[in-house]
Amino acid sequence: MESLSMRYRQLFSLFIIALVVVLASCSVSNHPQKSNSVDNQLGAVIQAQLAASKASNETDLTTALSRMKMSKSAKVIISRHNDNIIHLYKTGTLLLVVQNKYRGNEISEKLAYMDDTPSSISTLVSLFPIDAYRILTYASAKNLIDESSLLAIAVENKLDPTIVLDASATGMENSATPLIHSVGLVIYGQDEDSTSEVKYRKVGDNKWLPALELAWEPIYGALSGSIVHLEPDTQYEVEIVVTDYLETKKQYFFDFKTRPDSPPIDPEKIYYLSEIYNGGQLDLEALNIHGDENGYAKIIGDGPVIAASDEFLSAVNIGSQAYIMLENLTIKGGQRYGVYSDKTHHIWIKGCDISEYGNVANDYRGGIGYKSVESTSPINYDSGIYLEKTGVSVIEDCIIENPNGKANHWGFGHPKGPNALQIYAYHPEEVYRGQIIVRNNRFFGTDSNRFNDVIEGRKNAYRTGGFVRDSAIYGNYLAYANDDLIEIDGGQRNVLVYENEMTQGYVGISIAPNMLGPSYVFHNYIHDLGDETGKEWAAIKAGGLLSKPAGKTYILENYIITDRNGIAASSVSSDSTFWVEATNNIIINRLFNNAVGLGIFDKEKSPLSQFTNNVIFNTKIGRPNLDVASDSLLTHPLTTDTVFNYGLKNEPSIALPISDSHLVPNFSRLSDNNSPGTPLAFNIQIKEEQLSSFDNQTQYGNVDVENESSIRLSGNIWYKLPLEYVIEDDTILSLNYEIIGEAEIVGIALETNNSLTASKVIRLSGSQQYGNNLTQLVGYDNYGEITIEAGKYHLGKINYIVFILDNDIEQEENNSSVTFSELRISKKIVGMNNTDEDKDIVIGLTN
């Protein structure tokens, strides 16, 4: 990494020049640049164009409306609401909505005096789809409409009226929903301009850790977000400070326990397959096998293969039985599904091998397979596992391959055919909705026998569709799809997709539409896409923000290397608008043509989206290739480094140097340095059992260790801790200290053995002139934080760090002590902020 760091130092000094070059190479929107969340909605466009027309009377305004260049769907809305639009414009109501003036009574006062207030509100709902629920909630709170009018407007605009009814009646309580390694948080009753500071810790720990701020979610008017990289079966606490538009702060507290890595098993309900299976379908409903919250019923594969003919819908029928664990089963057959459940919860499928399921096409029409010439519907949605209206479930360590059918490619229209896994997590009861974990599986087809989607979500265009909420897909290998490798379309509140390797699909991950965010796509390795014809669209596909509003997706630190596009728009109900925040990704494209080879292809350029510190490069043309609004873009300096970009390998992870300001709290992961055994950053753990007296220096005193991060010495004492590390020129040691009393030497030594060497002692305080003098770093109050440029002392490989409190006086006269805490070794990456906080992070897979 040294050569990379050197190039990085040089490049960053030219940061501004590099950024200008990048922007010059981008295709930038001709749309007016926007400023807030409503600006690209139809109502805002109409307001801007009517204002620009200078029209004032009704006739001129009608003419100006009719001459606007709009899509067909927009023209339909304008035609339907023409008179209301003109009245809302003339009274200034349209402008107030554009300006986000919901907090006072200005909008309500204007609407209250309309000739037909419900009709005017219905018009605003049609013109501002992202804000539709906010407008209805506002109107209801201000008593501008009664419940029957609210219901009528909701039905007309295909909205859910329960969202704007009393929160207590709809169960909208603040919540923390834990999974095994994460938690989803929701705080209702919030405002778009509110900000949040989130921190968390294990119960019992002293140190709080920062998490990513919560995201504004406009449907329920909530702040939502996730904390990741948690430990299983562990109690945590979270503190959130929300600051509203008036700078008023309010604290929220959550405590929760993450779920265990394996479920509790009822010892009385452990079944070996050979004892309960006699061929055909394994029907758990017929066998009345189920568990309860105190223990799952567990079925263990012990040799027999479940082989079902196509007379059975599925080879294994879980049905509505709950608290079921299937472990190490080999499953073949089933007319449509290998494993099927319906309206249930708490299902755990582990280590199962599923294949040869689903229908065989005996008739092809336009390249699409049908079961027979009599069939009226093509073969579609056959799945290795289908969890229908099922939540709170885990699928792990499974293999799903070789279905009986195969999907058509896009040359014959939208692919139809089998999936590996199909999820519809909208259980009838809210408490059991979502909460699906899909981890460490291998789902794959072949080049000639491909899935439709590898992981499919049903009801894509509904907020109740797909994984719904609080779900995680991680650690999987997914390959060979003629459409999406992962599809999380629909409800996406706190849905996480991370640490997956994806290849050979038309699309890597589909988030189109995201109807309830935020969702998170991070640390994935997406490479070498393509359907069976070699065609592809994008690594991450997004769209439908206005037609199916309205959720945000974070796209963080993924490694994408493929031919066509990185993050790209896709039309959902004729709308390609999306809302993403993409940070620290590396996106490499290898082809170049019209709509081909774009790192970012943002056709509608919503001002909500931000693209920050990404490396984006097209190897075909030797420069970045983007279609994005310039004020949404801040690229990484290495975007313009052809040596770096052409040198990137097609491998699961890449180290990327970034400044501390671009670290994503709780998500970013540090990289190992290229030197063997020398990590870029290393928090020194002080384990009491590893400490021992150094040389013959210790005379008397005590050593106290707290939380493996702090050591307190008192008396006249030198103690060493094993620490194998190579100190190089750019190595930095940082620590906190507190010194009480006087001493001859207070400091540390970085030693190779158990013998004292003056040149390896770093003296921070004390009267004796010994070792390297850094007393100038210690503050007047004798406590604080210091940074030591250890590389200056040319120490090379060390084996110990020695903690020193040397004070050769009588014990009864000695009241001196020193505390060292939060010790950290890191590498100095000069060129960003010239601080030890700059670091390399992992892009792509981190495990």
Backbone hydrogen bonds, N-H to C=O, Kabsch-Sander energy under -0.5 kcal/mol:
donor,donor_aa,acceptor,acceptor_aa,energy
5,S,1,M,-2.7
6,M,2,E,-2.5
7,R,3,S,-2.3
8,Y,4,L,-2.6
9,R,5,S,-2.6
10,Q,6,M,-2.0
11,L,7,R,-2.9
12,F,8,Y,-2.7
13,S,9,R,-1.2
14,L,11,L,-1.5
15,F,12,F,-1.9
18,A,14,L,-2.8
19,L,15,F,-2.7
20,V,16,I,-2.2
21,V,17,I,-2.2
22,V,18,A,-2.3
23,L,19,L,-2.7
24,A,20,V,-2.3
25,S,21,V,-1.2
25,S,22,V,-0.7
26,C,22,V,-0.5
26,C,23,L,-1.1
27,S,626,L,-3.1
28,V,26,C,-0.8
39,D,36,N,-1.3
41,Q,38,V,-2.0
43,G,127,L,-2.4
44,A,41,Q,-0.6
45,V,41,Q,-2.1
46,I,42,L,-2.7
47,Q,43,G,-2.3
48,A,44,A,-2.4
49,Q,45,V,-2.5
50,L,46,I,-2.8
51,A,47,Q,-2.2
52,A,48,A,-2.0
53,S,49,Q,-1.4
54,K,50,L,-0.7
54,K,51,A,-0.9
55,A,50,L,-0.6
61,L,57,N,-2.4
62,T,58,E,-2.4
63,T,59,T,-2.1
64,A,60,D,-2.6
65,L,61,L,-2.5
66,S,62,T,-2.1
67,R,63,T,-1.4
68,M,64,A,-0.5
68,M,65,L,-1.1
70,M,68,M,-0.9
75,K,71,S,-2.4
76,V,72,K,-1.8
77,I,73,S,-1.7
78,I,74,A,-2.6
79,S,75,K,-2.5
80,R,76,V,-2.1
81,H,77,I,-1.9
82,N,79,S,-0.7
85,I,81,H,-2.8
86,I,82,N,-2.0
87,H,83,D,-2.1
88,L,84,N,-3.1
89,Y,85,I,-2.2
90,K,86,I,-2.8
91,T,87,H,-2.1
92,G,89,Y,-1.3
93,T,88,L,-1.1
94,L,88,L,-2.1
96,L,92,G,-1.8
97,V,93,T,-1.9
98,V,94,L,-2.1
99,Q,95,L,-2.3
100,N,97,V,-1.5
101,K,96,L,-2.5
102,Y,100,N,-1.3
107,I,101,K,-0.6
109,E,105,N,-2.8
110,K,106,E,-1.7
111,L,107,I,-2.8
112,A,108,S,-2.5
113,Y,109,E,-0.7
113,Y,110,K,-0.7
114,M,111,L,-1.8
117,T,114,M,-0.5
120,S,116,D,-2.1
121,I,117,T,-2.5
122,S,118,P,-2.4
123,T,119,S,-1.9
124,L,120,S,-2.2
125,V,121,I,-2.3
126,S,122,S,-1.8
127,L,123,T,-2.1
128,F,124,L,-2.0
132,A,129,P,-1.0
135,I,131,D,-2.8
136,L,132,A,-2.2
137,T,133,Y,-2.7
138,Y,134,R,-2.6
139,A,135,I,-2.6
140,S,136,L,-2.5
141,A,137,T,-2.6
142,K,138,Y,-2.1
143,N,140,S,-1.3
144,L,139,A,-2.9
145,I,139,A,-0.7
150,L,146,D,-2.4
151,L,147,E,-2.6
152,A,148,S,-2.1
153,I,149,S,-2.7
154,A,150,L,-2.5
155,V,151,L,-2.6
156,E,152,A,-2.5
157,N,153,I,-2.0
158,K,155,V,-1.1
159,L,154,A,-3.2
163,I,160,D,-1.3
164,V,161,P,-1.2
165,L,162,T,-1.0
169,A,166,D,-0.8
170,T,166,D,-1.2
171,G,167,A,-0.5
172,M,167,A,-2.2
173,E,171,G,-2.0
175,S,186,V,-2.0
177,T,184,G,-2.9
179,L,182,S,-3.3
183,V,227,I,-1.9
184,G,177,T,-2.2
185,L,225,G,-3.5
186,V,175,S,-2.2
187,I,223,L,-2.7
189,G,220,Y,-0.6
190,Q,221,G,-2.7
194,S,191,D,-1.7
195,T,243,T,-2.4
197,E,241,V,-2.0
198,V,211,A,-0.6
199,K,239,E,-2.1
200,Y,209,L,-2.4
201,R,237,E,-1.8
203,V,235,Q,-2.4
205,D,202,K,-2.1
209,L,200,Y,-3.2
211,A,198,V,-2.4
212,L,665,P,-0.6
215,A,224,S,-3.8
217,E,222,A,-2.8
221,G,217,E,-0.9
222,A,217,E,-2.1
223,L,187,I,-2.6
224,S,215,A,-2.5
225,G,185,L,-2.0
227,I,183,V,-2.1
230,L,181,H,-2.5
233,D,259,R,-1.3
234,T,231,E,-0.6
236,Y,256,F,-3.2
237,E,201,R,-2.4
238,V,254,F,-3.1
239,E,199,K,-2.6
240,I,252,Y,-2.8
241,V,197,E,-2.3
242,V,240,I,-0.6
242,V,250,K,-2.9
243,T,195,T,-2.7
244,D,242,V,-0.5
244,D,248,T,-2.4
247,E,244,D,-2.2
250,K,242,V,-2.1
252,Y,240,I,-2.6
254,F,238,V,-2.2
256,F,236,Y,-2.0
258,T,234,T,-2.4
259,R,179,L,-2.3
266,D,296,Y,-2.5
269,K,266,D,-2.5
270,I,267,P,-0.6
271,Y,269,K,-0.6
271,Y,298,K,-3.5
273,L,300,I,-2.9
275,E,272,Y,-2.1
276,I,272,Y,-0.8
276,I,273,L,-1.2
277,Y,273,L,-2.0
280,G,307,A,-0.9
282,L,315,A,-2.7
283,D,281,Q,-0.9
284,L,282,L,-0.8
284,L,317,N,-2.3
285,E,317,N,-0.8
287,L,283,D,-1.8
288,N,284,L,-0.5
288,N,285,E,-0.7
289,I,284,L,-2.2
290,H,288,N,-0.5
291,G,322,A,-2.0
292,D,295,G,-2.5
295,G,292,D,-1.6
296,Y,264,P,-3.4
297,A,323,Y,-2.6
298,K,269,K,-2.5
299,I,325,M,-2.9
300,I,271,Y,-2.9
300,I,298,K,-0.5
301,G,327,E,-2.7
306,I,330,T,-2.5
307,A,305,V,-0.7
308,A,332,K,-2.1
312,F,309,S,-1.5
315,A,333,G,-0.6
315,A,337,Y,-1.6
316,V,338,G,-2.1
317,N,282,L,-2.8
318,I,316,V,-0.7
318,I,340,Y,-2.9
319,G,340,Y,-1.3
321,Q,318,I,-1.9
323,Y,345,H,-1.4
324,I,346,H,-1.7
325,M,297,A,-2.7
326,L,348,W,-2.5
327,E,299,I,-2.6
327,E,325,M,-0.5
328,N,350,K,-2.4
331,I,329,L,-0.6
331,I,353,D,-3.3
332,K,306,I,-3.1
333,G,355,S,-1.1
334,G,308,A,-1.1
335,Q,312,F,-3.8
336,R,313,L,-2.5
337,Y,313,L,-2.2
338,G,383,S,-1.6
339,V,384,G,-1.7
340,Y,316,V,-2.0
341,S,386,Y,-2.0
342,D,319,G,-2.6
343,K,388,E,-2.1
346,H,391,G,-1.2
346,H,392,V,-0.6
348,W,324,I,-2.7
349,I,394,V,-3.0
350,K,326,L,-3.2
350,K,348,W,-0.6
351,G,396,E,-2.2
353,D,329,L,-2.6
354,I,352,C,-0.5
354,I,399,I,-2.9
355,S,331,I,-2.1
356,E,402,N,-2.5
358,G,334,G,-2.3
362,N,370,Y,-1.9
363,D,370,Y,-1.8
365,R,368,I,-2.6
368,I,365,R,-1.5
370,Y,363,D,-3.3
375,S,372,S,-1.1
379,I,369,G,-2.4
381,Y,417,G,-1.6
383,S,336,R,-1.4
384,G,419,N,-1.1
385,I,420,A,-1.4
386,Y,339,V,-2.5
387,L,422,Q,-2.2
388,E,341,S,-2.1
388,E,386,Y,-0.8
389,K,387,L,-0.5
389,K,424,Y,-1.3
390,T,387,L,-0.5
390,T,424,Y,-1.3
391,G,344,T,-1.6
392,V,434,G,-2.8
393,S,435,Q,-0.8
394,V,347,I,-2.5
395,I,437,I,-2.6
396,E,349,I,-2.7
397,D,439,R,-1.4
399,I,352,C,-2.5
400,I,442,R,-1.8
401,E,354,I,-2.1
402,N,444,F,-0.5
404,N,357,Y,-2.9
405,G,357,Y,-0.5
407,A,450,R,-2.4
408,N,416,K,-1.3
412,F,409,H,-1.9
412,F,413,G,-0.5
413,G,410,W,-1.9
419,N,382,D,-3.4
420,A,453,D,-0.6
420,A,454,V,-1.3
421,L,454,V,-2.3
422,Q,385,I,-2.6
423,I,456,E,-2.7
424,Y,387,L,-2.3
425,A,466,G,-2.6
427,H,425,A,-1.7
432,Y,429,E,-1.5
433,R,430,E,-1.9
434,G,425,A,-2.5
435,Q,469,R,-2.2
437,I,393,S,-2.7
438,V,472,A,-2.8
439,R,395,I,-2.4
440,N,474,Y,-1.7
442,R,398,C,-2.8
443,F,477,Y,-2.4
444,F,400,I,-1.9
444,F,442,R,-0.5
445,G,479,A,-1.5
446,T,449,N,-2.0
451,F,480,Y,-2.0
452,N,418,P,-3.4
454,V,484,D,-1.8
455,I,485,L,-1.3
456,E,421,L,-3.1
456,E,454,V,-0.6
458,R,423,I,-2.3
462,Y,459,K,-1.6
465,G,462,Y,-1.9
466,G,458,R,-3.0
468,V,465,G,-1.4
468,V,491,G,-0.6
469,R,467,F,-2.7
470,D,493,R,-2.4
471,S,494,N,-0.8
472,A,436,I,-2.7
473,I,496,L,-2.5
474,Y,438,V,-2.3
475,G,498,Y,-1.1
477,Y,441,N,-2.5
478,L,476,N,-0.5
478,L,501,E,-2.5
479,A,443,F,-1.8
480,Y,503,T,-1.2
480,Y,504,Q,-0.5
481,A,504,Q,-2.2
482,N,451,F,-2.8
483,D,452,N,-1.8
485,L,507,V,-1.8
485,L,508,G,-0.7
486,I,508,G,-1.8
487,E,455,I,-1.5
488,I,510,S,-2.4
490,G,513,P,-2.6
491,G,462,Y,-0.7
491,G,465,G,-1.0
492,Q,516,L,-1.1
493,R,468,V,-1.5
494,N,492,Q,-0.6
494,N,518,P,-2.8
495,V,492,Q,-1.2
495,V,518,P,-0.6
496,L,471,S,-2.8
496,L,494,N,-0.5
497,V,520,Y,-2.8
498,Y,473,I,-2.4
499,E,522,F,-1.0
501,E,476,N,-2.7
502,M,500,N,-0.5
502,M,525,Y,-2.5
503,T,478,L,-1.9
504,Q,527,H,-0.5
504,Q,528,D,-1.7
506,Y,481,A,-0.5
506,Y,483,D,-1.0
507,V,483,D,-2.1
508,G,538,A,-1.8
509,I,539,A,-2.6
510,S,486,I,-2.7
511,I,509,I,-0.5
511,I,541,K,-3.1
515,M,490,G,-2.2
515,M,513,P,-0.7
516,L,490,G,-0.6
519,S,552,K,-1.9
520,Y,495,V,-2.5
521,V,554,Y,-3.2
522,F,497,V,-2.3
522,F,520,Y,-0.5
523,H,556,L,-1.8
525,Y,500,N,-2.7
526,I,524,N,-0.6
526,I,559,Y,-2.3
527,H,502,M,-2.4
527,H,525,Y,-0.6
528,D,561,I,-1.8
530,G,505,G,-2.4
531,D,535,K,-3.0
534,G,531,D,-1.9
537,W,506,Y,-3.1
538,A,506,Y,-0.8
539,A,565,N,-1.5
539,A,566,G,-0.8
540,I,566,G,-2.6
541,K,509,I,-2.7
542,A,568,A,-2.4
544,G,575,D,-0.8
545,L,577,T,-2.9
548,K,544,G,-2.4
551,G,514,N,-1.7
553,T,579,W,-1.9
554,Y,519,S,-2.9
555,I,581,E,-2.5
556,L,521,V,-2.5
556,L,554,Y,-0.6
557,E,583,T,-2.3
559,Y,524,N,-2.7
560,I,558,N,-0.6
560,I,586,I,-3.0
561,I,526,I,-2.3
561,I,559,Y,-0.5
562,T,588,I,-2.3
565,N,537,W,-0.8
566,G,598,L,-2.5
567,I,599,G,-2.3
568,A,540,I,-2.6
568,A,566,G,-0.6
569,A,601,F,-1.8
570,S,542,A,-2.2
572,V,575,D,-2.4
575,D,572,V,-0.7
581,E,553,T,-2.2
582,A,610,Q,-2.7
583,T,555,I,-2.2
583,T,581,E,-0.5
584,N,612,T,-1.7
586,I,558,N,-2.4
587,I,585,N,-0.5
587,I,615,V,-3.2
588,I,560,I,-3.1
588,I,586,I,-0.5
589,N,587,I,-0.5
589,N,617,F,-2.4
590,R,562,T,-1.2
591,L,563,D,-1.8
593,N,596,V,-1.7
596,V,593,N,-1.9
599,G,597,G,-0.5
599,G,625,N,-2.8
600,I,625,N,-0.6
601,F,567,I,-3.0
602,D,627,D,-3.0
603,K,601,F,-0.8
609,S,606,S,-1.3
610,Q,580,V,-1.9
611,F,632,S,-3.2
612,T,582,A,-3.0
612,T,610,Q,-0.5
613,N,634,L,-3.6
614,N,634,L,-0.5
615,V,585,N,-2.7
616,I,614,N,-0.7
617,F,587,I,-2.3
618,N,623,R,-1.9
619,T,589,N,-2.4
619,T,617,F,-0.6
620,K,589,N,-0.5
622,G,618,N,-1.5
623,R,618,N,-1.2
627,D,600,I,-2.6
628,V,27,S,-1.5
632,S,629,A,-1.8
633,L,630,S,-1.4
634,L,611,F,-2.6
636,H,614,N,-2.1
639,T,636,H,-2.1
640,T,637,P,-1.5
641,D,638,L,-1.5
642,T,640,T,-1.1
645,N,641,D,-2.5
646,Y,642,T,-2.7
647,G,643,V,-1.2
648,L,645,N,-0.9
651,E,649,K,-1.7
654,I,843,I,-2.3
656,L,841,I,-2.6
658,I,839,K,-2.9
662,H,659,S,-1.9
663,L,660,D,-1.5
667,F,664,V,-1.9
668,S,664,V,-2.5
671,S,840,D,-2.1
673,N,678,T,-0.6
678,T,675,S,-2.4
680,L,671,S,-0.8
682,F,825,I,-3.1
684,I,682,F,-0.6
684,I,823,L,-2.1
686,I,684,I,-0.5
686,I,708,E,-2.6
687,K,685,Q,-0.9
688,E,686,I,-0.6
690,Q,687,K,-1.9
691,L,687,K,-0.6
691,L,688,E,-1.1
692,S,720,K,-1.6
694,F,718,W,-2.1
697,Q,694,F,-2.0
698,T,694,F,-0.6
699,Q,716,N,-2.6
700,Y,716,N,-1.7
702,N,714,S,-1.6
704,D,712,R,-2.1
706,E,710,S,-2.3
709,S,706,E,-2.1
710,S,706,E,-1.2
711,I,820,F,-2.9
712,R,704,D,-2.8
713,L,818,V,-3.0
714,S,702,N,-1.8
715,G,816,S,-1.4
716,N,700,Y,-2.1
717,I,805,L,-2.4
719,Y,803,F,-2.2
720,K,692,S,-3.1
721,L,801,I,-2.4
723,L,799,N,-2.8
725,Y,723,L,-0.7
725,Y,798,I,-1.8
727,I,725,Y,-0.7
727,I,796,G,-3.2
728,E,726,V,-0.7
731,T,728,E,-2.1
732,I,826,S,-2.8
733,L,788,I,-2.9
734,S,824,R,-2.8
735,L,786,I,-2.1
736,N,821,S,-3.1
737,Y,784,G,-2.6
738,E,819,T,-1.4
739,I,782,N,-3.0
740,I,817,S,-2.9
744,E,806,D,-2.4
745,I,806,D,-1.9
746,V,765,S,-2.6
747,G,804,I,-1.6
748,I,762,I,-1.9
749,A,802,V,-1.8
750,L,760,K,-2.1
751,E,749,A,-0.7
751,E,800,Y,-1.5
760,K,757,T,-1.9
761,V,758,A,-1.7
762,I,748,I,-3.6
763,R,761,V,-0.6
763,R,772,N,-2.6
764,L,746,V,-2.9
764,L,762,I,-0.5
765,S,746,V,-1.7
767,S,743,A,-1.4
768,Q,744,E,-2.0
770,Y,768,Q,-1.4
772,N,761,V,-3.0
773,N,771,G,-0.5
774,L,763,R,-2.9
774,L,772,N,-0.7
777,L,774,L,-2.2
778,V,775,T,-1.2
782,N,779,G,-1.6
784,G,737,Y,-2.1
786,I,735,L,-2.6
788,I,733,L,-3.7
789,E,787,T,-0.5
790,A,788,I,-1.9
791,G,731,T,-2.0
792,K,789,E,-1.8
793,Y,790,A,-1.8
794,H,791,G,-1.3
796,G,727,I,-0.9
798,I,725,Y,-3.2
799,N,751,E,-2.7
800,Y,751,E,-2.3
801,I,721,L,-2.3
802,V,749,A,-3.2
803,F,719,Y,-3.4
804,I,747,G,-2.7
805,L,717,I,-2.1
806,D,745,I,-3.1
807,N,805,L,-0.6
809,I,807,N,-2.4
813,E,810,E,-1.4
814,N,810,E,-0.6
814,N,811,Q,-1.3
815,N,813,E,-0.8
817,S,740,I,-2.2
818,V,713,L,-2.3
819,T,738,E,-2.2
820,F,711,I,-2.7
821,S,736,N,-2.1
822,E,709,S,-1.9
824,R,734,S,-2.4
825,I,682,F,-2.8
826,S,732,I,-2.4
827,K,680,L,-0.8
828,K,730,D,-2.9
829,I,827,K,-0.7
829,I,835,T,-0.5
830,V,828,K,-0.9
832,M,829,I,-0.7
838,D,835,T,-1.4
839,K,658,I,-2.0
841,I,656,L,-2.5
842,V,669,R,-2.8
843,I,654,I,-3.0
844,G,557,E,-2.6
845,L,652,P,-2.1
